[in-house]
Structures are given as C-alpha cells and as structure tokens.
Amino acid sequence: MRIPATDRPPSGYFKQAALLSASATVLIGIMGISGWILHQPALTSVEPNYIPIALSTCIAFLIQGSILILRSLSPAQARRWPFVAAVAVTSLFGLLAFIGYLSNSGLDFEWVLSPSTEHFAQFPANRMSPLTGMLFCFSGLSLLVSLWNKPGKPAPDMASVLALPPALTGFIGTMGYLYGTPLLYVGPFIPMALSTCAAFMALAFGLIAVAGPGTFLLRPFTGSSIRTMLLRIFVPLGFLAVIGSDILQRAVTSLNSALVSAISAVFWVTVTVVLIAQAARMIGRIIDKAEAERAQSGKELLRAKQDWERTFDSVPDLIAIMDQQHRIMRVNKAMADRLGLTPEQCIGASCYKVVHGLTEAPAFCPHALSCKDGCEHVTEVYEPRLGGHFLVSTTPLLGEQSQIIGTVHVARDITLRKKGEEAFRKAHDRLDAIVEFLPDATFVIEVSGKVIAWNRAMEVMTGISKADMLQMADHEYAVPFYGEKRPILIDLLLKPDPELESSKYTDIQRHGDLLYGETFAPRVFEGRGAHLWCTASLLRDSSGNVVGAIQSLRDITERKQVEEERLRLEQQLLQVRKAESLARMAGAIAHHFNNKLMAVMGNLELALRSLPQDSNPRTNVLRAMEASQKAAEISGLMLACIGQTTDKKQFVYLAETIGETLQPLSGSLPKNVHIKHEIPIQGPIILADPVHLKQILTNLVLNASEAIGDQEGDISVAIYEMPSPQFQKSRVFPPEWESKAEGYACLSVSDTGCGLDTEMQEKIFDPFFSTKFVGRGLGLSVVLGLVRAYEGAIVVDSRVGQGTTFQVFFPLPAVQKPPSQNDESLVSD
C-alpha cells in the first residue's frame, strides 16, 4: 500500500537533523534525571551559580524527545494512543504549572515527584518555571499536530509555527547564559535553567525539521538557486560568529579587551573571506554549469525544431496554421502538394481562396467557430477542388497571454473510407431487404441479447411491430411466443443448456454453429398457437468472433396436421385390414362350421325319429341336439361379428325397443349394480331389426356389469339424437366408418367400472378378446358387427378408474314411417 506523503517519515538531511535534535533533547533529559538521582549538580545546572533543571522538566523532555524520534522513524507507530496521550499529558502538565503560578491556585503537581523544599537564591530549586510550562504547551501541540496531520491540510506550517516560540526562547536563553548574564534571574519568575534553554532549542529544531522543507520557515533554505545557497552559508555563519565571539571572550578573559577584539576581528574576517571565496567558487561552478546546460538546451531545441519540422512535413494529413483573419501562417508538405503550391506560396494567402475558391469564408467554416468560442470543432467536408471527402478539425492556438491568435487546421482525406461506408451501407441495406422479405419469420440479436432485426413475417406471426421490438433485450422477444421472458433456441445457441433444450424442444439437433428444434408456441397468430420449426445460427465477424445470432421460425402446423392425419389413416387402414382379415377368417370358419352342424343336426333329427320316446338313447340324442343348436348360435354370432346378418330391417321406435329390453335385463343383474336411464317417451325412429337392438343393449349392459365387478356401481342408459359433425372427430369404431346421414340416434351406455387404457381400447372389439374369465369374448364384437351392418358407429370414451361410455349411433332414415305398433314408449323404473 502506498503511504500518503504526509504519513511518511522525513527523508535525507531533515530526517538526520530531526533525529539529532531529538536525541540531544532526550540526552539532556536523561542527564538531568541522573543528576537528581545521583546528586550531581554538574548534570543539572552545568555551573554552580546556575539554577538546576527541574526533575519534571527532565521527564517532559525525555517523553517529547523520545516520541519525536519515533515520529521521525515511523509516523504510524508514533500515532498510537499511548504516545499521543503521553505528549498530551506533558502539554497539560506545563499548562497547569503556568496557570498555577499566575493564579497562585496551587495547581502545581511537582511535589509528587520531588517533595524537597530546597532553594536556589530566592527561587525553589526543583520546580518548573512557568515559562518552561508554557513552552511545553507549544512544543507538545506542535508534536501533536505533526502526529495527526492529513493530506491537503496546512499542518506542517502550523507545527513549525508552534515550534517557533520554544526555539526563539531557547536560543535567547542560551545566548544569555553564554554571555554570562542569565536572563530572568531577577523578578518573581522562576528562571529557566541553561539545560532547559538548550533542550528547548534542540527540541524545537527537531520539530521544524520533522515538519519538512515545505514549511515557510525552511522554504527559503531549500532549492538549488544561488539565493538559497547563500542563505544556507551565511545564516549559520552569523550564528557561529555570535556564539564564537562569546566563547572566545570567555576563553581569554585575562587579556586586554582591545586585543581580544582585534584577534576576534582578524579571525572572523579570515573565516568570512574563506567562506566568500568558497561561495564564489561554488557560484562560478553553478554559472558555468548553467551556461553549458543552456548551450546544450539550445542544441536540443534546434534539433527538436528540426525534428518537429520533419514530423510536420511527414504527416499525411493536410495541416495548416491560420490566424484569425483566415490567413495561412504555415502549411505542411501534404497541404501544399494537395493545393498545387509551394509552402512559401501558401503563406499569407486566405484559406477560403486557395482551398475553396471563394471570396469569403463558408458558413460551415470550423476555423471561424474555433476563433469565436475557443473550442475544438470537427466536421466533414466535401471539396471538389481537392477531389475528395475530408474530416476537418480545428484547435484554437493560444498566444503568450492565453488569447486566441488562430487555429491549427487539420484535414484528413476520408474519401476511401466514405466509399467503403457507402458500399457497406448498400450491402447492409441489401441484407436488410433480404431478411425483411424472407418468407420465414426471422429476427437477429446481438451478443448482449438486444434485438437488431425483426422482419415482416415476424410481425405477422407475433402481432408485434418492428418499431416496438427493436433494441429490446432481456428475453423480451420470447414473450410474443410463450407469454413469458425465458431463453429460447437462439439463446441456447449462445449459452447451451441441455436441460432446457430437452424440456422445451423436440427433435433438437446441433451442427456446428447451427441449432434446429421443433416447439409449440401458444401465443402466436393472435393466440391460436402454432407448431414451429426453428433454426438458429451464430453470426461471426471477419475474425471469427461471435457478434450475434439469427433465428428463423417456420409454421409447420399444417404439416403436423397432415402428418397426424396420415398416421390416423395408417392406423385406421391397419384396423380395417385387421377387421377384414378377422372377418374372412370368421366367415370361413362359421360357414364350414354351419355346414358340418347341418349334417350333424340332420342326422340327429333322423335318429330322434327312429328312437322310441321312452328310450335312454333318445335323451342323449336330445342333449347332443341342444349342444349343436348352441354351436349354431355361436356360429351365428361369429357371422354377426363380421356384419353378416339376416336382412329383417323395419321402422322401429328405438326408445320403445330399448325400454322393453331394459326392464327384464335389470332383474338379471347383480344386486350391487344399479341401472339408471334417460329414455324419451317417443324415441327416434330408425330402420333396424328389434332382435338385433335387444342383443346390442344386452351385450353392452352385461359388459358394463362385468366392468363394475363386485363393487357398488351404476349403469346409465340414455337415448338422444345428435347431428353427425359433433362426433366425427371422436374415437370411432369401425375405423373405416364415415358419416353419411344428416343425423343419428344415439344409444349411450355408461358405467362406473374400472375403465380401459388406450391399448385395451384398441382390442375390445376383437373376437374372443376378454379381460374376464366370464363369457366367450364375443359380446362387443357382435355389437360392432351389428352396428356395422346398419352403417352405424360406436364411440368409446374410457378412463382408467373412472368408467367407460359406449355411444352407439344409428343413422336416421331420410324418409321415416311410423312403426305398425303403438307409438307409446315403455317406461321402466
């Protein structure tokens, strides 16, 4: 992590100066504490006639000096709360000492550290001077500001200002002691010790050094100018002169004062001459270096100018520098060559004359606009004199006082680009026209999912216009198809999802960048829905990167219906062939069986005539005759299964015949089966054999009773009329049946039995097929055969666990005649 500039420790000389000053402060504090502990006055007062430094003052110097060292080395560590609190305590301690002295309020806590009541002259010997306390406030605040400064705040200047009072006071006090006239030894104030003055001067210099060279105190001494160098030389020299004179006077106090002054003058003149000579030599080197650098800069400037001119002339764009009066001040080689002039001939000419052949600037002139508003302007211009399209940009050219003196006029030849754009636009228009008039509904999306093409066939299919769909995203294009936002085939091409592919599409195929699939869209074509064959393909640019996808949708609903009809016809044909095969087999068996039975029954008849009435063999022959008659009935049923019946048709009331049959039939059923009926008083008239009608009802009721089994159940019988179109699309037997009559009479038999699955429904009319062990398996086959003989049909509606309904339809004759019997219907419970 990069540390902010204000959070870094001082670097270079300033860091060394801060560490040296802080170390001196800590050393003075340690010496004072040691002197008080070891009772060594030399460590606390330097001279016997000087007041010693207080123990509390030593501790404060030790704390602030140590934290200043830590601040110089690691500001982040010094900012921890224990160190900040220690600095704050020393500042507060000094402030209390100052306030306590002024107010005489007894806020002095030094008696805790040193309860001694020794005095130096009239002053307490181990108590902090109030001036010292105030200076600790300044130095502590300066250190706190240095610890908590932030970027962009004037903290360094504030820290250096707060350190200035301790520095000046420490310097003045030290000078007083060096001259032998300690300050503040008179009056009521406790004077500052020499060690205290020296420590404050060192501590303050360290605080100023930590604040850095950017502060107003050190700013005049930083930099490489001659002024700063002279300041760095002569300011320390002045301090050294003052201190050195005092040291010299104190060292040679036994000599004549005039001689001392002369020696001092000679010494400092010599030092000054040597320093001035060194400064002159240094300044001379700086001047020589500056001259060399200026000469080198001149060469580099000349070389840069030449490089710039070569670059200016090598730029292929047409560049001209013009003043506010449209006069050309400079052109590059490309501009001059395009104008058919030399660069010298162009200078001073008006641009609108040499470029456009006009007498004044055109209205679109970007140069005039830039000169007016001071902004850059860009425009496309076609100039026949130069033979092409140009992208012209003008940038304001500023003078020394930031005023607009002209513009830099750059014209780039974009003729080839414009031709390419035009060719691309035409190709794009052709592609749009192709997509727009494709017979299949087609749309295109970007990689982001935004719709960028929506052709007319899509508008017809979805009812959504192109204007409403373009730029739509977030699967909005799926709503017109499915009524919800979800991924569709074109999205599966960009982001494959095998689970979605298998759940939403049938017959899905993937070949490289192509994806095919079939689906049903319930919302298209105004909610009618349609089966769609979808084809999606990725779109790639010249580099092979995917830039989008296209999907076309074809309505295959009619084809699906044709396929379904074909499958239905194939199944119907299979059933017809199956029925014909069974009919031929059953007919052949029945005829051969009947022929054999006729012979058997004839011989049995002859045998009966020759046998006495009371003979035992006669009983056996009668039983054989009964069995032969039952066999003949089975043979008749087999013929009935294939629709071969005796032709005894007559006009009958269907309701009357069914009612007559239903009453005795209900008595023969198990007690757990209950019959309900809805039979009209005067039912429809049909052309049929009443015996066959009774046989049809009997077989259907018995089949329903077997389906109910041992459970409680109901059998419902109803008779009504129905027009043909209402049941043509239902499941009809025989499969080859076609409606020919305008209306039909319906006999409906429903049960609440176990029901039939789809596979079972295909077999229930097969001869000898039965799901029960009861009966011969010919009941429903006979029903179908008899209905087929009357050109009728049977519709089966069954669900497993919900029961079965058989609807038997008899054609109503075009011309009806009343039956010879009474019209009244039989009504049974």
N, C-alpha and C positions, 0 to 999 in steps of 0.2 A: 504494500500500500504506500502511495506517495504521501510524505508528511508535508503539510502546508508550510509555507515559508516562515510564518511566524511561530511555528511549532518546532523549528529546527534550532539546535544549539548554535551559538556564534561560531564563525569559522575564521581560520587564519590568525592574524595578529590580534584581532579583537577577542577571540577565544583565549589566546595566551595572556592578553592583558587582564581579562576578567578573572582567569584562574589565579594569576599572580597577585592581583589586588585582593581577591577574596582570601587567598592563602595568607597574605600579610595580616588581614583583619583577624582571621582565626588564630594566627600565631600570637598577636597582641593579646587576644582574649585568653589564650592558654597561659601566656606569661603572667598576666595579672592574676589569674586564679591560682597559679603556682606560687606567686609571691605572697598572697594572703595565706595560703595553706602552710608554706614553709617559713613565713615571717621574714621574707627577703624584701626589704624596701626598694632595692635596686630594680626589682622586677615590676614594681607597682608605680614608682614615682620617678625613675631614672636618676634624678638628682635629689639630694636630701632636702633641699629647700623648695622642691616642687610638691604640690599636693598629689597624693597617690590616686590611682584609678579605683573606682568603687567595684566591689565584687559583683554587684548586679549588672554594672556596665560591662564587665568582662563576659559574663554569661550571655548577655544580649548580643555582644559582638560575635561570640562563638556560634550562637544559633544562626544569626543572619548571615555570617560569613560562610558557614557550612552549607546552608541552603542555597546561597549564591553559587558555590562550587557545583552543587548538584544541578542547579539550573543551567550552568554553562555546559555540563556534560550530558544531561538527559532531562530536557524540559518536561517530558511526560511523567517521569518518576517524581520530579520536584513538585508536580501539581497535585500529588496525593494529599488527602485531607490532613494527615498528621503534620506534614511540613507546613502546609498553609496555616494550620491552627497555631503552630509554634511561632511563625512570623507575626501572626495577628496578636498573639499574647505579648510578644516583646513590644510591639507598637502600642498596645493598650497599657502596658506597664509604664512605658515612657510618658504616655499622655497623662496617666494618673499622677505620676511624680510631678509633672509640670503643673497640673491643675491643683494638686495638693499644696504645692509650695505657694502658688498665687493666692489661693483661697484660705490657706492655713487651716484646712479641714481635716488634716490627719489621714489623707488617702495614701500615705507612704507605707508600702509593704516591705521595705528593705530590712526592717528589724527582724523579719523571719529568717533572712539569710545571714545577717550579721547584727546581733543584738549589742555589739560593742558601742561605747559612747566616747571613744577617743576623738580628739580634735586636732586639726592642723590649723594653727593660729586660732582665729575665731570661727572656723568652719568645721562641721562634722567630717571626720576623716574617712568614713566608709559609707558615704551617701551620694546618690546620683545627683548631678547638677540638674536643675530644671531645664537649662538649655540643652543638656545632653538628652533629657527625656523628650523634648520637642524634636530634636534631630532624629531620635529613634523612630518617632512617628513618621517623619518624612522618608527616612530610609526604608522603614517597613512597608509603607504604602507604595513606594517605588518598586520594591521587590514583589509585592502582591500584584501590582499592575503588570509587571514583567511576566509573572507566572500565568496570569489569566488573560493575556491579550488575545485578540481574534483577528483573522484576516480582514483587511479593509478598515480597521479601526485605528485611530491615532494613538495607540497605546505606547509605542516606543518613545514618541515625543513627550508624552505625559510622564513616563517613567524617568526619562532624563531630566525633566523639569523638577520632579520631586527629589531627584538625587542632587540637584544643584545646591540647595542650602547646606546639606551636610558637607559637600565638597568645599564650598567657599569658607564656611565656618571652620572646618578642619584645617584648611590652608592658612587662614588668618591666625588661628590659634598657634599653629606650629611655627609660623614666622615670628610671632610674639615671643615664644619660648626661645627660638634661636637667637633673637636679638637681645635676650636677657631681660625682657620686660614682659613677663607673663600677663596676659590680659585678664581682666575680670578678677583680679586679686583684691580689688577694692570694692566696697559696696556690700549689700546684703546677699547677693547671689553667691552660691557655691561655685567656685571657678572650675573650668574644665581642665583635667589633667593633660599632660603632654601626650601620654599614650592614647588618651581618648581622642585628641585632635588628630593624631597620626592615623588612628584606626578609622575615624570617620572619613578622612581624606581618601584612604585606600578603599574603603567600602563604597564610597560614592563613585570613585573612578571605575571600580568594578561594575557597578550598576549602569553607568553610562556606556561602558564597553559592551555589556550584555544587550543594551537597547539597540546597538548596531550602528553601522556607519550612515544609516539613512536619517538619523535624528538631526535636528537643526544645530546641536552643539558640535557634532563631529562631521557634518556635511562639508564645511569649509576646508577640512583637512583631508578629504578623500578625493580621489581622482588623479589624473596624470598631467593636469595643467601646471604651468610654471607657478601660478599664484599659490596653488595648494602645496606645491613642493617647498616654496619659500616659507609658507606658514609652518609646515612640518619641521623646517630647520630652525627658524628664528624664534618661534614661540617657546619651544623647550630651552633654547639658548638664553632667552630672557629669564626664565625660571632658574636656570642653572647659575646665571650671573648674580641674581639676587641672593640665592642660597649660598653660592660660593663666596661671595663677598663677606657674608656674615661668618661663615666658617673660618675664612682667612683672618678676619679681625679677632675672633675668639681664640685662634691658634697662636697669634703673635701679639698678645696684649702687652708684652713687655717692651716693644719697640715704639719709636716715635710714630704718632698718628699720621704725620705728613709722609713719613717713609712708607708706612703701611698703605696709604692711599696711592702713592706713586707705584709701589710694587703691584697693587691691585689693578691700577690703570694699565700698566705695561702688560700684565698677564691677560687681561680681558681684551686689550687691543690685539695682542697676538692671536688669541683664540678667535676673535672676530675676523681678523684678516684671513686666517686659515680657513675658517668656515665659509667666508665670502668667496675665497679662491675656489674651494671645492664646489660651492654653489654655482659659480661662473662656469667652471668646467662642466658641471652636470647640465647647466642650461645650454652650453655650447653643443654638447653632445645631442641634446634634445632638438636644438635648432638644426644641426646637421642631419639628424635622422629625419626631421620633418621635411627638409629640403629634398633629401633623397626619396622620401616617400612621395612628395609632390611630383618630382620628376618621373618616378615610376608610375604614379597615377596618371600623369599626362600621357605617357606612352600607352598605358592601358586604355585611357579614354579615347586616344586616337585609334587604337586597334579596335576598340568596341564600336567606334563610329564607322570604321571601315566594314566591320562585320555586320553592323546594322544596315549599312547601305547595300552590301551584297545580299543580305537576307531580304531587305525591302524589295530589291530588284528581282530576286529569285521567286518571290511569292507569285503563284499563278493567278490569284485574284487581282482584279483591277482596283488599285488603291490610289487615291488622290487626297491631298491635304488642301483644304479650301478655307478662305477667310469668310467673314460674314457677308461680303459683297459678292459671293459666289465665284471669286477669282481663285484660280488654281495656283497654289504656292509650291506644290511638289507632286510629282506622279512617279509611280514605279514603271519599270520597263514594260510590263504586261499592259498597263493602261495606255502608255504612249504607242506601243505597237498596234493595239486594237483601234486607236484613233488615227493611225497612219501618220503620226507626227513624231518628232524627237521630243525628249523630256524638256529641252530648253524652249521649244516652240509652244509647249503646253503651259509653261509658267506665265501667269498674268492673264491668261485667256479665261473667259467666262465659261463655266461648265455647261450651262444650258445652250451655248452656241456650238461648242466643239462636240458635245455629246449628242444633244437632241436637235440641233439646227434651229433653235427657237430664239426669239428676241427677248424673252423673259423666262424666268423660272416657271416650270409647270406647277399646277395646283397641288399635285401629289408629292412634290419635292421633299424628301425626308431631311435634306440638309437645312432647308428653311425651318422645318419643325424643330430640329435639334437646336438650332441657334435661338429659337424663340423660347422653348421651355426647358432647355438644358438637359433633356433626356435622350436616351438612345432610341432610335426608330428603325424599324425593319419593314421592308415592303418588297413585293415582287413587281418587276417592271419588264415589259416587252419593248425593246428598242430595235426597230427595223434597220436603223443606220449601222448598228453594230451586229445585226443579224442574229439575234437570239433573245432568250429569256434570262433575266438576271435577278438574283436575290441581293438587294441593296440594303446596307446597314450604315447608319451614320452615328458617330460617337462624338459628343462635344469635346473640343480641345480647349483647355484652360490655360490662361496666362499666369504670370507670376503672382498676381493678386487674386487668383481664382476667378477671374472674369472670363466669359466665353469669347474666344478670339477666332473660332472657326470650328471645323469638324474634320474627323477622319472618315473619308468616304470609301467604303469597300463594296465592290460589286463582284459577285460570284456568278459565273456562267452556269446556269442550270438548264440549258436547252436540252441536253441529253436526258437529264432527269425528268423534265416535263414530258418529253416524248415517251419515256418509259412509263411515267404515270398515266399518260393518256392511253398507251397500249394496255396497261394493266386495268385501267378503268373500263375499257371496251371489253377486255376479256372477262372482267368481273361482271359487267352487265350481261354479257352472253351467258355466263354461268348462272346468273340470277334468273335470266329468262328461261333457261333450260329447267332449272329447279322449279320455277314458278308454274310452268305449264306441264310438268310431269303428271302423267295420269294417276300415279300413286301418291297418296298423302305423304309429304316429306317435310322434315324440319331438321335444322342444324343447330348445334350448341357449341360453345367454346369449352375449353378445359375447365373453366370455372363454373360451368353449368348454365351460362347465360344464353338465351335463345337469340340467334342471329339470322335465322331464315325460317319462314312459315308459309308454305305455298298455298295456292288456291284450293287444291284438293284437301288440304288440312282444314281450311276454313269451312268447306262443305261438310266434312266428316264431323268436326267438333263443334261447329257453330261459333267459333271464336275467331275474330278477325286478326289479321296480321298486326295491325296497329296496337291491338290490346295485348298481344303475346310477345312481340319483340322486346328484348332486353329483360324479360322476366327470368328469374333464376329460382333456386331453392326448390326444384322439382315442381314448380308451378305448372309445367307442361303436362304433368301426369293427371291433374285434376279433371280436364275435359274427358279423359278416358275412363278413370276409375273413381272420381269423386273424392280423391284424397291425394296428398303430397307423398309420394313414395318413389323409390328408384324403379325405373323401367328398363327396357332392353338396352337403350343407348347408354344408361348409367352402368349397367353390368359390363359393358364393353370397356369403360374407363376404370371401373372398380369391380372386378369379378366377385360374385357372391353365390357360390354353388347352391346354398340352401334356398335363396330367393329364386334362383333360376329354375330349380326343380318344382318349387311350390306355385309359381306364377305363370310358368310357360310350359307348353308341351312340345315334344319333338324339337327340342333345342339343340342346335349344332354350332360348333365353333371351328372356323377355318382361318387361322392367322388373325388378320385384322377384321374379319367378318364374323358376325354372330347372327344366327337365324333362330326364330322361335315363333310358335303359334300361341295366341291368347284370345280371351274373350273380353271385350271392352263394353261394359254395360251402359255407359253414358253417351256413347257416340250416336250420331244420327237422331238427335232430339230425344234421347233416352231409349230408343228402340234396341240399342246394343248391336254388336256385330262381332263375328269371328274375324280376327285379323292375322295375316301372315306378316311378320315383322322382320326387317333386315336392317342391321346396324353395321356401320363401318367406321373405323378410325380415319381421321384426316391428319396427314403429316405434311410438314413443310419440306423445302428442298434439302434440309439437313437431316431429315428423318425424325425430327421431333414431333410429338403429338401436339396438335394445336386445336383439336376439337373432334367432333363426331357427327355423323349424319345417320338418320333413320328414316326408312320408308315403310309405310303400312298399306297393305292391300286388303280390301274387303273380300273375304273368301266365304261369306255367309251362304251365298247361293251354291257355291261349290260344296260346302259342308252339307247343305240340304240335299244336293244331288247325291252325294256320297251316302248320306243316311238313307235316302230313298232307294239307292241301289242296293245297299245292304239289306234293307227291308224286303225288297223284291227278291233278292237272292235267298233270304231266309224263307220268304213265302213260297218261292219256287221249290225250295228243298222240302217244305212241308207238303206241298201239292204232290211232288214226286213220291214222297213217303206215303202220303194217303193213297195215291194211285197204286203204288206197289202193294200196300196192305189190302186195298180193295180188290185188286186182281187175285191176290192170294186167297183172301177170304171168300171171294165169289167162287173161285175154282174149288176150294175145299167144300163150301156149302153145297154147290151143285153136285159134286161127286158124292158127298155125304148124303144128300137128299135121294140121289139115285139108289144108293145102297139101302137107305132106310125104306124106300118104297118097296124094294124087293123083300126086305125083312118084314115090314108091316103087312105086305100082301100075303106072304107065306104064313105069318102068324094069324091073319084073318081066316085063311083057308083051314088052318089047324083048328081054330076055335069052332068052325062049323062042323068039323068031323068028330069033335070030342063031346061026350055027354056032359050035361050041365052039372052033374054032381061028381065028376071025376077029379082026382087030385091034379093030374097034369094040366087041366084047364086053368087052375089057379096060377100055376107057374107061367102059362102062356099069357094070361091076362097081365101079370106083373111085367113080363117082357114087353107086352104091347104098350103099357104105361111108360116104361123106360124109353121105348122107341119114340113115342109121342113127345117126351121131354127133349130127346135128342133132336127131334124135328123142330121143336121150339127154338133150341139153341142155334140150329141152322138158320131158322128164320131171323133170329136176332143178328147173326153174322151178316145176312143179306141186308138187314136194316142198317147195320153199321156202314155199309157202303152205299146206302141210299136206294137200294133196290127193294121197293115195297109194292104191294098191290095198289093199284090206282083206284081208290074209292073216295075221292075228294068230294066234298059238298059244302055248301054255305052253312056255317055254324056260328053260334054266339060263343066266343072264347070264354067270356066270364061264366056263362051258364055251364059249359062243359067242365071248366076247372072247378067250379063250385060243387058240381055233382061228384067229382072225383075226390075233392079235398075232404069232404065230410067223413066217408068211411076210412080214408087214409090216415086221418089224425087219430083214429081209435087204435090203429095198429102200431103206433109209435111208442117208445118207452115213456114212462111217466115223467122223466126228467127233461123231456123235450116238449116245448110248448109251441103251438102254431098260431101265428098272427097273420091276418090277411086284410088287404085293401082291394076288394073286388067291386067294381061298379055294378049298379043294378042292371044296366043294359050295356053289356060289353061290346067291344068291336066285333064286326062280322069278318071272318076270314074263310078262306077256302081250304079245308083240311078234312082229315079223317078223324072223327071223335076218338076212336080207339087209340090212334097214334098220340093225340093230345093227352089222353089219360096216361099213356105209357111214359110220355116225356115228363109230366108232372110227378108221376110216381118215382121214376128213377132219380130226378133232381131232389125230391124230398128225402128219399132214402139215403142218398149220398150226403145230404146235409145232416141227417140224423147220425150217420156214422162219423162225420167230422166233429160233431159235438161230443160223442162218446158218452162217458159216464157222468160228465159234469152237467150242471143245470145250464140249459141253453134255449134259445128261441130260434124258430124258423119263421121268416116273414115272406108271405106270398102277396104279390101285387100285380095288377093288370092296368096298363095305360097305353095311350097312343104316343108316338114320337115321330117327328119328321126325320128323314134319312140323314141330313147333314150333321145332326147332333152327335152321331156316334160313328161316323165314317173313320175318324182318326183314332178310335179306341182300339183295344186289343181284340181282334175279331177272329172267330173260327167259323167255317174253314178259312184258311189264309187266302185262298184264291177268290173269296167272295167279293162281289161288287154290288153296290146298291143299284137297283133298277126301278123300284117302286117309289112313288112320291111320299108314301107314309107307311108306317109299320105299327103293328100291335105288339106290345112287349109283355111277356110273362117273366116277372122277376122273382127269383127265389134266393133269399139271403139267410145266412146262418151266423151264429156267434161262435163257431168252432175254432179249430186250431189254425186255419188258414193255410195257404200254399205259397212256397217261394217261387221265384221265376223259373227255375229249372223244372220244378214239378208241374207248373202250368203248361209247359211245352208238351208234357206226356199224358196229361189226364184224359185226353180223348183217344189215346192209343188202345186198341183192343187188348183185353186181358191184362191191362195195367191197373194195379190197385195198390193202395197203401195199407189196406186192411186185409185180414185173412178171411173176412166175410164176403160172400158173393163170388161172382165169376169174373169181375173186371170188365163187364160189357155194358154196364148201365150208361155211363156217359158217352161211350162210343155209339150206342144205339140212339141216344138223344141227338148227337151230332149228325148221324146218318139220316134220321127222320127229318131234322131241320134242313139238311142239305137237299133232301128230296122236295121240300116245299120252297126251295130257293131263299131260305131264311139264313139267319146268322146267330151266333152265340157270342156275347161279350162277357169276358171273365175279369172280375176285379177282386183281387185277393191280397191280403197282407198277413204275414205270419203273426199269429197270436191275436188277430183282430177279426177273423172270419172271412167268408167268401160270399160273393154275389154273382149269380148267373143270370144274365138277361138274354132271354130267347126272343128273337124278333121274327115275326111272321109278316110277309108283305100283305098290305091291304089291297084287295082286288079293285081294279079301276071301276068296274061295274058291280055293285053289290045287290044281292037279292036276299030278302028275309028268309030265314030258315023255315021249314014247314012246321017246326014246333012252335010252342008258345014263346013269346019274346021275354017273359019274365025270368029273371035270374034267380038262382037258388042262393040263399043267404045262409051261411052256417056260422056257428059260434067259433 
